[in-house]
Amino acid sequence: MRNIDSQIAEFVSKSFHLDAYCFDSNPENVLFRDLLADERIKKIYFIGMLTHGQTDFYIEYIDPDSHTVKRYYPDFLV
């Protein structure tokens, strides 16, 4: 899905992506569209394509199985 998508065109100023929206699943795509259409949401940034080495934005957490510190890279910032 790109900004030229007719369903997204009216929300271009409300959203951000680097190149193309590249969702891992249909539920992720539906969530994005629902959040985009929600009037309470001012901005939604799709950053799901950024992973280790591509961004400094991550959330550290302790993995309950290995008890090691891992990094979570979110798909959306709302």
Secondary structure, 3 states (H helix, E strand, C coil): CCCCCCCCHHHHHHEECCCCCCCCCHHHHHHHHHHHHCCCCCCEEECCCCCCCCCCCCEEEECCCCCCEEEECCCEEC
